[in-house]
C-alpha cells in the first residue's frame, strides 16, 4: 500500500528517496539513503532489513542491478517484497514479487527507480518517474516532491494516503534531509510544505556540524 521513488541528482551526486502510503510512519520502515552508496525503497509486505542489504552492496561498488539480483536471489519470502534502488553512479533497478500487494508495478531509468503496490492505477510509478526525469535542472528535493505529487495525481493507491517521507544524503554520512509526516489527511501536501521550510535551512545546519566556529 505504497508508492515511492529513489533518485540521484546528476549535478551534485546527492541521493534521495520519497514515499507515501496509507500505512502510518511509512518512511521509518521503507526508505533509506547513504552518501556515496545509493538510495533504496523496501515496501509491500515490508522487510526493513533489505534496505541495508542493498545499501551495503552498493557501498561496496556493486551496481543497483547486481545488488538487486543478489538480494532477490538469497532472500527468503522475497515474493512478498517490492524493492527499488539507485546507486551512486545513477544505475537503477526495481523488483516486484509475485505476492506483492494488489496491483504492483515498478519502472526505472538512468538516475531513478519508482515502484508501487495496491495501486489505483498501474501507471502511477511511470508518472512518478516522468515527473522526476522532466525536472533534471531542479534540486533533488524539488524533483522528489514533484514525483510524489505526480504519483498521487495519477491515482496513488486504492486507500487514502496517510503518511509520507523524504530522505536525502549528500557528502556527509548522515541524511542532510529527513522529513516525515506520519499521520495526516494530506501527507503529500504537508511534506511539500515541510520541504519549502527546510530547504533554505539545510545548508546552515550542515555548516554547524562541519564548521561550528564559522556559524
Phi and psi restraints in degrees (value plus and minus 20) as a CYANA .aco file:
   2 UNK   PHI    -172.8  -132.8
   2 UNK   PSI     128.1   168.1
   3 UNK   PHI    -155.6  -115.6
   3 UNK   PSI     120.6   160.6
   4 UNK   PHI    -172.7  -132.7
   4 UNK   PSI     146.5   186.5
   5 UNK   PHI    -168.2  -128.2
   5 UNK   PSI     116.0   156.0
   6 UNK   PHI    -129.1   -89.1
   6 UNK   PSI     116.1   156.1
   7 UNK   PHI    -168.7  -128.7
   7 UNK   PSI     144.3   184.3
   8 UNK   PHI    -147.9  -107.9
   8 UNK   PSI     120.9   160.9
   9 UNK   PHI    -107.0   -67.0
   9 UNK   PSI     101.8   141.8
  10 UNK   PHI     -86.6   -46.6
  10 UNK   PSI     -50.2   -10.2
  11 UNK   PHI     -98.1   -58.1
  11 UNK   PSI     -62.0   -22.0
  12 UNK   PHI    -128.6   -88.6
  12 UNK   PSI     -38.4     1.6
  13 UNK   PHI      60.7   100.7
  13 UNK   PSI     -18.4    21.6
  14 UNK   PHI     -82.3   -42.3
  14 UNK   PSI     129.2   169.2
  15 UNK   PHI    -144.1  -104.1
  15 UNK   PSI     120.7   160.7
  16 UNK   PHI    -175.0  -135.0
  16 UNK   PSI     148.1   188.1
  17 UNK   PHI    -166.9  -126.9
  17 UNK   PSI     129.7   169.7
  18 UNK   PHI    -156.9  -116.9
  18 UNK   PSI     128.7   168.7
  19 UNK   PHI    -176.3  -136.3
  19 UNK   PSI     132.0   172.0
  20 UNK   PHI    -166.4  -126.4
  20 UNK   PSI     133.5   173.5
  21 UNK   PHI    -181.7  -141.7
  21 UNK   PSI     140.7   180.7
  22 UNK   PHI     -95.6   -55.6
  22 UNK   PSI     -38.5     1.5
  23 UNK   PHI    -101.6   -61.6
  23 UNK   PSI     131.8   171.8
  24 UNK   PHI     -91.4   -51.4
  24 UNK   PSI     124.4   164.4
  25 UNK   PHI      33.1    73.1
  25 UNK   PSI      26.7    66.7
  26 UNK   PHI     -83.6   -43.6
  26 UNK   PSI     -57.7   -17.7
  27 UNK   PHI     -85.6   -45.6
  27 UNK   PSI     -49.5    -9.5
  28 UNK   PHI     -84.0   -44.0
  28 UNK   PSI     -49.0    -9.0
  29 UNK   PHI    -122.0   -82.0
  29 UNK   PSI     -45.6    -5.6
  30 UNK   PHI    -135.7   -95.7
  30 UNK   PSI     -40.8    -0.8
  31 UNK   PHI    -140.8  -100.8
  31 UNK   PSI     132.5   172.5
  32 UNK   PHI    -178.3  -138.3
  32 UNK   PSI     129.2   169.2
  33 UNK   PHI    -156.4  -116.4
  33 UNK   PSI     136.1   176.1
  34 UNK   PHI    -167.7  -127.7
  34 UNK   PSI     105.3   145.3
  35 UNK   PHI     -77.2   -37.2
  35 UNK   PSI     119.2   159.2
  36 UNK   PHI      40.4    80.4
  36 UNK   PSI       4.0    44.0
  37 UNK   PHI    -153.9  -113.9
  37 UNK   PSI     -90.5   -50.5
  38 UNK   PHI     153.1   193.1
  38 UNK   PSI    -195.4  -155.4
  39 UNK   PHI    -151.6  -111.6
  39 UNK   PSI     118.5   158.5
  40 UNK   PHI    -159.7  -119.7
  40 UNK   PSI     135.4   175.4
  41 UNK   PHI    -149.5  -109.5
  41 UNK   PSI     110.6   150.6
  42 UNK   PHI    -144.7  -104.7
  42 UNK   PSI      93.2   133.2
  43 UNK   PHI    -164.8  -124.8
  43 UNK   PSI    -180.0  -140.0
  44 UNK   PHI      47.2    87.2
  44 UNK   PSI    -149.9  -109.9
  45 UNK   PHI     -95.7   -55.7
  45 UNK   PSI      72.7   112.7
  46 UNK   PHI     -91.6   -51.6
  46 UNK   PSI     115.2   155.2
  47 UNK   PHI    -141.0  -101.0
  47 UNK   PSI      80.7   120.7
  48 UNK   PHI     -80.9   -40.9
  48 UNK   PSI     -42.0    -2.0
  49 UNK   PHI     -83.0   -43.0
  49 UNK   PSI     -46.1    -6.1
  50 UNK   PHI     -89.0   -49.0
  50 UNK   PSI     -43.5    -3.5
  51 UNK   PHI     -81.3   -41.3
  51 UNK   PSI     -68.9   -28.9
  52 UNK   PHI     -89.2   -49.2
  52 UNK   PSI     -53.8   -13.8
  53 UNK   PHI     -81.5   -41.5
  53 UNK   PSI     -63.6   -23.6
  54 UNK   PHI     -87.5   -47.5
  54 UNK   PSI     -64.5   -24.5
  55 UNK   PHI     -85.2   -45.2
  55 UNK   PSI     -60.3   -20.3
  56 UNK   PHI     -80.2   -40.2
  56 UNK   PSI     -63.3   -23.3
  57 UNK   PHI     -84.5   -44.5
  57 UNK   PSI     -65.5   -25.5
  58 UNK   PHI     -89.8   -49.8
  58 UNK   PSI     -52.2   -12.2
  59 UNK   PHI     -83.1   -43.1
  59 UNK   PSI     -48.5    -8.5
  60 UNK   PHI    -103.5   -63.5
  60 UNK   PSI     -15.6    24.4
  61 UNK   PHI      78.5   118.5
  61 UNK   PSI     -18.8    21.2
  62 UNK   PHI     -95.4   -55.4
  62 UNK   PSI     118.7   158.7
  63 UNK   PHI     -88.4   -48.4
  63 UNK   PSI     140.7   180.7
  64 UNK   PHI     -77.9   -37.9
  64 UNK   PSI     -62.4   -22.4
  65 UNK   PHI     -83.1   -43.1
  65 UNK   PSI     -64.4   -24.4
  66 UNK   PHI     -90.9   -50.9
  66 UNK   PSI     -57.6   -17.6
  67 UNK   PHI     -82.6   -42.6
  67 UNK   PSI     -62.3   -22.3
  68 UNK   PHI     -82.8   -42.8
  68 UNK   PSI     -65.9   -25.9
  69 UNK   PHI     -81.5   -41.5
  69 UNK   PSI     -59.8   -19.8
  70 UNK   PHI     -87.7   -47.7
  70 UNK   PSI     -64.9   -24.9
  71 UNK   PHI     -85.3   -45.3
  71 UNK   PSI     -64.3   -24.3
  72 UNK   PHI     -81.8   -41.8
  72 UNK   PSI     -59.4   -19.4
  73 UNK   PHI     -89.9   -49.9
  73 UNK   PSI     -46.5    -6.5
  74 UNK   PHI    -130.5   -90.5
  74 UNK   PSI     -19.9    20.1
  75 UNK   PHI    -117.9   -77.9
  75 UNK   PSI     107.0   147.0
  76 UNK   PHI     -89.9   -49.9
  76 UNK   PSI     131.3   171.3
  77 UNK   PHI      40.3    80.3
  77 UNK   PSI       3.8    43.8
  78 UNK   PHI     -85.1   -45.1
  78 UNK   PSI     -41.9    -1.9
  79 UNK   PHI     -83.2   -43.2
  79 UNK   PSI     -39.9     0.1
  80 UNK   PHI    -105.1   -65.1
  80 UNK   PSI     -29.2    10.8
  81 UNK   PHI    -121.2   -81.2
  81 UNK   PSI     139.7   179.7
  82 UNK   PHI    -155.2  -115.2
  82 UNK   PSI     113.8   153.8
  83 UNK   PHI    -154.5  -114.5
  83 UNK   PSI     129.7   169.7
  84 UNK   PHI    -162.2  -122.2
  84 UNK   PSI     122.4   162.4
  85 UNK   PHI    -170.4  -130.4
  85 UNK   PSI     127.0   167.0
  86 UNK   PHI    -152.3  -112.3
  86 UNK   PSI     114.0   154.0
  87 UNK   PHI    -117.2   -77.2
  87 UNK   PSI     157.3   197.3
  88 UNK   PHI     -86.9   -46.9
  88 UNK   PSI     -37.3     2.7
  89 UNK   PHI    -116.0   -76.0
  89 UNK   PSI     -22.5    17.5
  90 UNK   PHI      76.6   116.6
  90 UNK   PSI     -19.5    20.5
  91 UNK   PHI     -85.1   -45.1
  91 UNK   PSI     129.8   169.8
  92 UNK   PHI    -164.5  -124.5
  92 UNK   PSI     139.6   179.6
  93 UNK   PHI    -181.8  -141.8
  93 UNK   PSI     133.6   173.6
  94 UNK   PHI    -155.3  -115.3
  94 UNK   PSI     139.4   179.4
  95 UNK   PHI    -166.2  -126.2
  95 UNK   PSI     112.9   152.9
  96 UNK   PHI    -148.3  -108.3
  96 UNK   PSI      93.7   133.7
  97 UNK   PHI     -89.6   -49.6
  97 UNK   PSI     138.6   178.6
  98 UNK   PHI     -83.0   -43.0
  98 UNK   PSI     -39.8     0.2
  99 UNK   PHI    -127.7   -87.7
  99 UNK   PSI      -4.2    35.8
 100 UNK   PHI     -80.0   -40.0
 100 UNK   PSI     133.0   173.0
 101 UNK   PHI     -90.0   -50.0
 101 UNK   PSI     111.5   151.5
 102 UNK   PHI      36.2    76.2
 102 UNK   PSI    -164.8  -124.8
 103 UNK   PHI     -95.7   -55.7
 103 UNK   PSI      93.5   133.5
 104 UNK   PHI    -141.8  -101.8
 104 UNK   PSI     120.3   160.3
 105 UNK   PHI    -174.2  -134.2
 105 UNK   PSI     134.4   174.4
 106 UNK   PHI    -167.3  -127.3
 106 UNK   PSI     125.5   165.5
 107 UNK   PHI    -159.9  -119.9
 107 UNK   PSI     133.6   173.6
 108 UNK   PHI    -170.9  -130.9
 108 UNK   PSI     136.2   176.2
 109 UNK   PHI    -170.4  -130.4
 109 UNK   PSI     159.1   199.1
 110 UNK   PHI     -77.9   -37.9
 110 UNK   PSI      99.6   139.6
 111 UNK   PHI      70.6   110.6
 111 UNK   PSI     -21.0    19.0
 112 UNK   PHI    -181.7  -141.7
 112 UNK   PSI     131.9   171.9
 113 UNK   PHI    -164.7  -124.7
 113 UNK   PSI     112.9   152.9
 114 UNK   PHI    -147.5  -107.5
 114 UNK   PSI     126.7   166.7
 115 UNK   PHI    -172.3  -132.3
 115 UNK   PSI     137.0   177.0
 116 UNK   PHI    -180.3  -140.3
 116 UNK   PSI     136.1   176.1
 117 UNK   PHI    -159.4  -119.4
 117 UNK   PSI     142.0   182.0
 118 UNK   PHI      30.2    70.2
 118 UNK   PSI      21.2    61.2
 119 UNK   PHI     -96.4   -56.4
 119 UNK   PSI     125.0   165.0
 120 UNK   PHI     -94.7   -54.7
 120 UNK   PSI     -44.1    -4.1
 121 UNK   PHI    -168.2  -128.2
 121 UNK   PSI     112.7   152.7
 122 UNK   PHI     -84.6   -44.6
 122 UNK   PSI     -38.1     1.9
 123 UNK   PHI    -106.9   -66.9
 123 UNK   PSI     -16.1    23.9
 124 UNK   PHI     -76.8   -36.8
 124 UNK   PSI     -70.5   -30.5
 125 UNK   PHI     -79.6   -39.6
 125 UNK   PSI     -58.0   -18.0
 126 UNK   PHI     -83.6   -43.6
 126 UNK   PSI     -58.3   -18.3
 127 UNK   PHI     -84.8   -44.8
 127 UNK   PSI     -59.1   -19.1
 128 UNK   PHI     -84.9   -44.9
 128 UNK   PSI     -65.7   -25.7
 129 UNK   PHI     -81.9   -41.9
 129 UNK   PSI     -62.4   -22.4
 130 UNK   PHI     -83.2   -43.2
 130 UNK   PSI     -63.5   -23.5
 131 UNK   PHI     -83.3   -43.3
 131 UNK   PSI     -59.1   -19.1
 132 UNK   PHI     -87.5   -47.5
 132 UNK   PSI     -68.2   -28.2
 133 UNK   PHI     -90.0   -50.0
 133 UNK   PSI     -48.9    -8.9
 134 UNK   PHI     -93.6   -53.6
 134 UNK   PSI     -29.7    10.3
 135 UNK   PHI    -136.6   -96.6
 135 UNK   PSI      22.0    62.0
 136 UNK   PHI     -79.8   -39.8
 136 UNK   PSI     -45.2    -5.2
 137 UNK   PHI    -106.1   -66.1
 137 UNK   PSI     -26.4    13.6
 138 UNK   PHI    -111.2   -71.2
 138 UNK   PSI     150.8   190.8
 139 UNK   PHI     -86.2   -46.2
 139 UNK   PSI     135.6   175.6
 140 UNK   PHI     -80.3   -40.3
 140 UNK   PSI     -61.8   -21.8
 141 UNK   PHI     -80.6   -40.6
 141 UNK   PSI     -63.5   -23.5
 142 UNK   PHI     -81.6   -41.6
 142 UNK   PSI     -60.1   -20.1
 143 UNK   PHI     -87.6   -47.6
 143 UNK   PSI     -59.5   -19.5
 144 UNK   PHI     -86.7   -46.7
 144 UNK   PSI     -63.2   -23.2
 145 UNK   PHI     -82.4   -42.4
 145 UNK   PSI     -62.6   -22.6
 146 UNK   PHI     -81.0   -41.0
 146 UNK   PSI     -59.1   -19.1
 147 UNK   PHI     -84.1   -44.1
 147 UNK   PSI     -63.1   -23.1
 148 UNK   PHI     -85.8   -45.8
 148 UNK   PSI     -61.6   -21.6
 149 UNK   PHI     -82.9   -42.9
 149 UNK   PSI     -58.4   -18.4
 150 UNK   PHI     -86.8   -46.8
 150 UNK   PSI     -58.7   -18.7
 151 UNK   PHI     -83.4   -43.4
 151 UNK   PSI     -61.3   -21.3
 152 UNK   PHI     -86.0   -46.0
 152 UNK   PSI     -63.3   -23.3
 153 UNK   PHI     -84.4   -44.4
 153 UNK   PSI     -49.3    -9.3
 154 UNK   PHI    -100.0   -60.0
 154 UNK   PSI     -22.6    17.4
 155 UNK   PHI     110.7   150.7
 155 UNK   PSI     -44.0    -4.0
 156 UNK   PHI      39.2    79.2
 156 UNK   PSI    -160.0  -120.0
 157 UNK   PHI    -127.3   -87.3
 157 UNK   PSI     155.0   195.0
 158 UNK   PHI     -93.3   -53.3
 158 UNK   PSI     -41.5    -1.5
 159 UNK   PHI    -123.9   -83.9
 159 UNK   PSI     137.1   177.1
 160 UNK   PHI     -79.7   -39.7
 160 UNK   PSI     115.0   155.0
 161 UNK   PHI     -95.5   -55.5
 161 UNK   PSI     114.4   154.4
 162 UNK   PHI    -143.5  -103.5
 162 UNK   PSI     -40.5    -0.5
 163 UNK   PHI    -161.0  -121.0
 163 UNK   PSI     136.7   176.7
 164 UNK   PHI    -176.7  -136.7
 164 UNK   PSI     140.4   180.4
 165 UNK   PHI    -183.1  -143.1
 165 UNK   PSI     141.3   181.3
 166 UNK   PHI    -165.5  -125.5
 166 UNK   PSI     114.2   154.2
 167 UNK   PHI    -149.3  -109.3
 167 UNK   PSI     122.2   162.2
 168 UNK   PHI    -158.2  -118.2
 168 UNK   PSI     112.4   152.4
 169 UNK   PHI    -135.6   -95.6
 169 UNK   PSI     121.4   161.4
 170 UNK   PHI    -139.2   -99.2
 170 UNK   PSI    -129.9   -89.9
 171 UNK   PHI    -124.3   -84.3
 171 UNK   PSI     -24.1    15.9
 172 UNK   PHI    -128.1   -88.1
 172 UNK   PSI     141.9   181.9
 173 UNK   PHI     -85.5   -45.5
 173 UNK   PSI     -46.8    -6.8
 174 UNK   PHI    -116.1   -76.1
 174 UNK   PSI     135.9   175.9
 175 UNK   PHI     -84.0   -44.0
 175 UNK   PSI     104.9   144.9
 176 UNK   PHI     -90.7   -50.7
 176 UNK   PSI     -53.4   -13.4
 177 UNK   PHI    -142.2  -102.2
 177 UNK   PSI     108.9   148.9
 178 UNK   PHI    -167.5  -127.5
 178 UNK   PSI      69.6   109.6
 179 UNK   PHI    -132.0   -92.0
 179 UNK   PSI     116.4   156.4
 180 UNK   PHI    -161.9  -121.9
 180 UNK   PSI     119.4   159.4
 181 UNK   PHI    -138.7   -98.7
 181 UNK   PSI      87.7   127.7
 182 UNK   PHI    -109.2   -69.2
 182 UNK   PSI     -40.6    -0.6
 183 UNK   PHI    -185.0  -145.0
 183 UNK   PSI      92.0   132.0
 184 UNK   PHI    -181.0  -141.0
 184 UNK   PSI     134.7   174.7
 185 UNK   PHI     -92.0   -52.0
 185 UNK   PSI     -42.6    -2.6
 186 UNK   PHI    -155.6  -115.6
 186 UNK   PSI      48.3    88.3
 187 UNK   PHI     -86.6   -46.6
 187 UNK   PSI     -53.1   -13.1
 188 UNK   PHI     -87.0   -47.0
 188 UNK   PSI     -63.5   -23.5
 189 UNK   PHI     -83.0   -43.0
 189 UNK   PSI     -61.0   -21.0
 190 UNK   PHI     -84.8   -44.8
 190 UNK   PSI     -60.8   -20.8
 191 UNK   PHI     -84.3   -44.3
 191 UNK   PSI     -61.6   -21.6
 192 UNK   PHI     -81.1   -41.1
 192 UNK   PSI     -59.3   -19.3
 193 UNK   PHI     -86.9   -46.9
 193 UNK   PSI     -61.2   -21.2
 194 UNK   PHI     -81.8   -41.8
 194 UNK   PSI     -61.0   -21.0
 195 UNK   PHI     -82.8   -42.8
 195 UNK   PSI     -60.5   -20.5
 196 UNK   PHI     -81.7   -41.7
 196 UNK   PSI     -55.5   -15.5
 197 UNK   PHI     -95.2   -55.2
 197 UNK   PSI     -61.8   -21.8
 198 UNK   PHI     -97.0   -57.0
 198 UNK   PSI     -57.0   -17.0
 199 UNK   PHI     -72.3   -32.3
 199 UNK   PSI     -67.4   -27.4
 200 UNK   PHI     -92.1   -52.1
 200 UNK   PSI     -31.6     8.4
 201 UNK   PHI    -117.2   -77.2
 201 UNK   PSI     -39.6     0.4
 202 UNK   PHI     -77.7   -37.7
 202 UNK   PSI     -64.3   -24.3
 203 UNK   PHI     -84.1   -44.1
 203 UNK   PSI     -56.1   -16.1
 204 UNK   PHI     -87.1   -47.1
 204 UNK   PSI     -56.5   -16.5
 205 UNK   PHI     -90.8   -50.8
 205 UNK   PSI     -50.9   -10.9
 206 UNK   PHI     -87.0   -47.0
 206 UNK   PSI     -62.0   -22.0
 207 UNK   PHI     -83.1   -43.1
 207 UNK   PSI     -57.8   -17.8
 208 UNK   PHI     -80.5   -40.5
 208 UNK   PSI     -56.9   -16.9
 209 UNK   PHI     -93.5   -53.5
 209 UNK   PSI     -62.9   -22.9
 210 UNK   PHI    -108.9   -68.9
 210 UNK   PSI     -53.8   -13.8
 211 UNK   PHI    -156.6  -116.6
 211 UNK   PSI      46.2    86.2
 212 UNK   PHI     -80.2   -40.2
 212 UNK   PSI     -52.3   -12.3
 213 UNK   PHI     -88.4   -48.4
 213 UNK   PSI     -37.8     2.2
 214 UNK   PHI    -117.1   -77.1
 214 UNK   PSI     -18.0    22.0
